[in-house]
Amino acid sequence: MRCALPLRRAARAGFSLVEVLVTLLIVGAIMVAITQILEAARISRDTIHNIQETQLAGPAIMDLIERDLRALVLYDRPSNELLRVVDRVAVGLDADSLDFVATTDSVVPTEIGYRWVRCDVNEVGYRLRPSPDDDFLELYRREGFGVDEEPFEGGAFTFLHDRVKHFDIKVFTEDGPDADPLDAWNEVGEEEGLPLRLQIELTLELAPRIAREQLVIAPIDKRTVVYRRIVRLPQHLIDSLELTPVPVVPLLTPPDQVAGPDSSGG
């Protein structure tokens, strides 16, 4: 009679709890590192995008203002209605305004008689208003179709930028480093003629989300871009002030009053 031998269990291959925890820890560290790299890449991408957008918007706005100023109109205009610069402040920020008449083609078409038309001579201006959401200013370009009796009022407004921190205009009537700037020009209709040059300063800030993400690594002065442009009015405009042509309806002599060559009998 054979003796019954105890059955041995077959050995099973597997991982211990410590090995599983170490593996999970390594995988978690790799995932955290990948997430940080992707987040840093996204922030860098958005930062570069916003900086480029701001750097493109600032010069574009300055170029637009200078183009309009160089097209300023003097013909048949009163000497005290050629240019107006008003010194304004909104929500504690400089928000100067600029108005004049220019030969710049209309940007905003106007509907007249079922047709959308543009004009070659328009009222042009630049105005700012407080932003409804943040402590910023919104910059608009004002354009009035043609010229009416109030060239510095009315018109259609085109949005330019919504994160303006500073818009200041200085007016100079003399050349040289010692020339004293004026904060306003023809604000109450007293000044006549044109200044020699204008200094325009515009400060823009980056988008709010990027500004918040950079708050730890970048102070507030690193998140703003300041643009300064000196616009000297064309010399022919300054010279034309001495002799401004005025349109006059000519007086025509009736034919029966015109003396012919033989009317005197000679």
C-alpha positions in Angstrom: 0.0 0.0 0.0 1.4 3.3 -1.1 1.6 6.3 1.1 -0.2 9.5 -0.1 2.3 12.2 -0.7 1.3 15.9 -0.1 0.6 17.8 -3.3 3.0 20.8 -3.9 1.6 24.0 -5.3 3.2 25.2 -8.5 5.3 28.4 -8.0 3.6 31.5 -9.5 5.5 34.4 -11.1 4.4 38.0 -10.0 5.3 41.4 -8.6 5.5 42.4 -5.0 3.6 45.4 -3.6 6.9 47.3 -3.3 7.7 46.8 -7.0 4.3 47.9 -8.1 4.5 51.1 -6.0 8.0 51.9 -7.3 6.7 51.5 -10.9 3.7 53.7 -10.3 6.0 56.3 -8.7 8.3 56.3 -11.7 5.5 56.5 -14.2 3.9 59.4 -12.2 7.1 61.3 -12.2 7.5 60.9 -16.0 3.9 62.1 -16.5 4.4 65.1 -14.3 7.6 66.0 -16.2 5.9 65.7 -19.5 3.0 67.8 -18.3 5.3 70.6 -17.1 7.2 70.6 -20.4 3.9 70.8 -22.4 2.6 73.6 -20.1 5.9 75.5 -20.4 5.7 75.2 -24.2 2.1 76.4 -24.3 2.9 79.4 -22.1 5.9 80.3 -24.3 3.8 79.9 -27.4 1.0 82.2 -26.0 3.5 84.7 -24.7 5.3 85.0 -28.0 2.0 85.3 -29.8 0.8 88.1 -27.6 4.1 89.9 -27.7 4.1 89.7 -31.5 0.5 90.8 -31.6 1.2 93.8 -29.4 4.4 94.7 -31.3 2.4 94.6 -34.6 -0.6 96.5 -33.3 1.5 99.4 -31.8 3.4 100.3 -35.0 0.3 99.7 -37.1 -1.7 102.2 -35.0 1.2 104.8 -35.1 1.5 104.4 -38.9 -2.3 104.9 -39.3 -2.2 108.1 -37.2 0.8 109.5 -39.1 -0.7 108.7 -42.5 -3.9 110.6 -41.5 -1.9 113.6 -40.2 0.2 113.8 -43.4 -3.1 114.0 -45.4 -4.4 117.0 -43.4 -6.6 119.4 -45.4 -6.2 123.2 -45.2 -8.2 124.2 -48.3 -11.3 126.2 -47.5 -10.9 125.5 -43.8 -11.0 128.2 -41.0 -7.6 128.7 -39.4 -9.0 127.8 -36.0 -10.5 124.5 -37.2 -7.5 122.8 -38.8 -6.4 120.7 -35.9 -7.6 120.0 -32.4 -5.8 118.2 -29.6 -7.7 117.9 -26.3 -5.9 116.9 -23.0 -8.2 114.3 -21.4 -7.9 111.8 -18.5 -10.1 108.7 -18.1 -10.0 106.3 -15.1 -6.7 108.0 -14.1 -5.0 107.3 -17.5 -4.0 109.8 -20.2 -6.7 109.6 -22.9 -6.0 112.6 -25.2 -8.1 113.0 -28.4 -7.0 114.2 -31.9 -9.3 115.6 -34.6 -8.8 117.1 -38.0 -9.9 116.8 -41.7 -7.8 114.7 -44.1 -7.8 113.5 -47.7 -7.6 109.9 -46.5 -10.1 107.7 -48.3 -13.0 106.5 -46.2 -12.4 103.3 -44.3 -16.0 102.9 -43.4 -18.4 102.9 -46.4 -21.6 105.0 -46.2 -24.9 103.9 -47.7 -26.4 106.6 -49.9 -29.3 105.8 -52.2 -29.0 102.0 -52.0 -25.2 102.3 -52.7 -22.2 102.0 -50.5 -19.9 104.9 -51.3 -16.6 106.3 -50.0 -15.4 109.9 -49.8 -12.0 111.4 -50.6 -12.2 114.0 -47.9 -13.3 113.0 -44.4 -13.3 114.1 -40.8 -10.8 112.0 -38.9 -10.2 111.6 -35.2 -8.8 109.3 -32.5 -10.8 108.9 -29.2 -10.5 106.7 -26.2 -13.0 105.4 -23.6 -12.7 103.3 -20.5 -12.9 99.6 -21.0 -16.0 98.1 -19.4 -14.2 95.1 -17.9 -10.7 96.2 -16.9 -8.8 99.3 -15.9 -7.7 99.9 -19.5 -8.7 102.2 -22.3 -10.2 101.4 -25.7 -8.8 103.2 -28.7 -11.1 104.1 -31.6 -10.6 105.9 -34.9 -13.4 108.3 -35.7 -14.4 109.0 -39.3 -17.1 111.3 -40.6 -18.2 111.0 -44.2 -17.3 114.3 -45.9 -17.1 117.5 -44.0 -20.0 119.2 -42.2 -20.3 122.3 -39.9 -18.9 120.4 -36.9 -15.8 118.6 -38.2 -14.7 117.5 -34.7 -17.9 115.7 -33.8 -20.0 112.8 -35.0 -19.0 110.1 -37.4 -18.5 106.3 -37.2 -16.0 104.7 -34.8 -13.7 101.9 -35.7 -12.2 99.8 -32.9 -8.4 99.7 -32.8 -7.2 98.3 -29.4 -8.7 97.4 -26.0 -5.6 97.4 -23.7 -4.3 100.9 -23.8 -2.6 102.2 -20.7 -1.5 105.5 -22.0 -2.2 107.8 -24.9 -0.6 111.2 -24.7 -0.1 113.9 -27.4 2.4 116.8 -27.0 2.3 119.7 -29.4 5.4 121.7 -30.3 5.5 125.1 -32.1 9.3 125.3 -32.1 12.3 123.1 -32.9 15.1 122.2 -30.6 15.5 120.2 -27.4 14.5 123.2 -25.3 11.1 123.7 -26.9 8.3 123.7 -24.4 5.5 121.2 -25.3 1.8 122.1 -25.2 -0.7 119.6 -23.8 -3.5 120.8 -26.0 -4.1 122.6 -29.3 -7.2 124.6 -30.2 -9.0 123.0 -27.4 -11.4 126.0 -27.0 -11.0 127.3 -30.5 -8.3 129.9 -29.7 -5.2 128.7 -31.5 -4.9 129.4 -35.2 -2.9 127.5 -37.8 -0.9 124.4 -37.2 1.9 123.4 -34.8 5.3 122.4 -36.1 5.2 118.8 -34.9 3.4 116.4 -32.6 4.8 113.8 -30.3 2.5 110.8 -29.8 3.0 108.3 -27.0 1.1 105.0 -26.8 1.4 102.3 -24.2 -0.1 98.9 -24.7 -0.2 95.9 -22.3 -0.2 92.1 -23.0 -3.3 90.0 -22.9 -4.8 89.4 -19.4 -4.2 85.6 -19.3 -0.6 85.9 -20.3 -0.1 88.8 -17.9 -1.4 86.7 -15.0 0.8 83.7 -15.8 3.9 86.0 -16.0 3.1 87.8 -12.8 5.7 85.8 -10.8 8.5 86.0 -13.3 7.8 89.4 -14.9 7.0 92.7 -13.2 4.3 95.0 -14.5 6.7 97.2 -16.4 8.0 94.2 -18.4 4.5 93.5 -19.6 3.9 96.8 -21.3 5.2 98.2 -24.5 5.7 101.9 -25.1 5.6 103.4 -28.6 6.6 107.0 -29.3 6.3 108.7 -32.6 7.2 112.3 -33.6 5.2 113.5 -36.6 6.4 116.6 -38.3 3.8 118.1 -40.5 4.8 118.5 -44.1 6.5 121.8 -44.9 4.1 122.6 -47.7 1.2 122.7 -45.2 3.1 125.2 -43.0 4.0 127.3 -46.0 0.4 127.3 -47.4 -0.9 128.9 -44.2 0.7 132.2 -45.3 -1.5 132.2 -48.5 -4.5 130.0 -48.2 -6.7 129.8 -51.3 -10.3 130.4 -50.8 -12.9 129.2 -53.3 -14.9 132.1 -54.8 -17.7 132.0 -57.3 -16.5 134.0 -60.3 -18.7 137.0 -61.5 -19.4 136.6 -65.2 -20.1 139.8 -67.3 -23.2 139.6 -69.5 -22.3 139.4 -73.3 -24.2 142.6 -74.0 -21.9 144.6 -71.6 -18.7 143.3 -73.1 -17.1 146.0 -75.3 -16.0 144.7 -78.6 -12.9 145.9 -80.5 -14.9 148.2 -82.8 -17.5 149.4 -80.2 -15.9 152.8 -79.9 -15.9 153.4 -83.6 -12.2 153.1 -84.0 
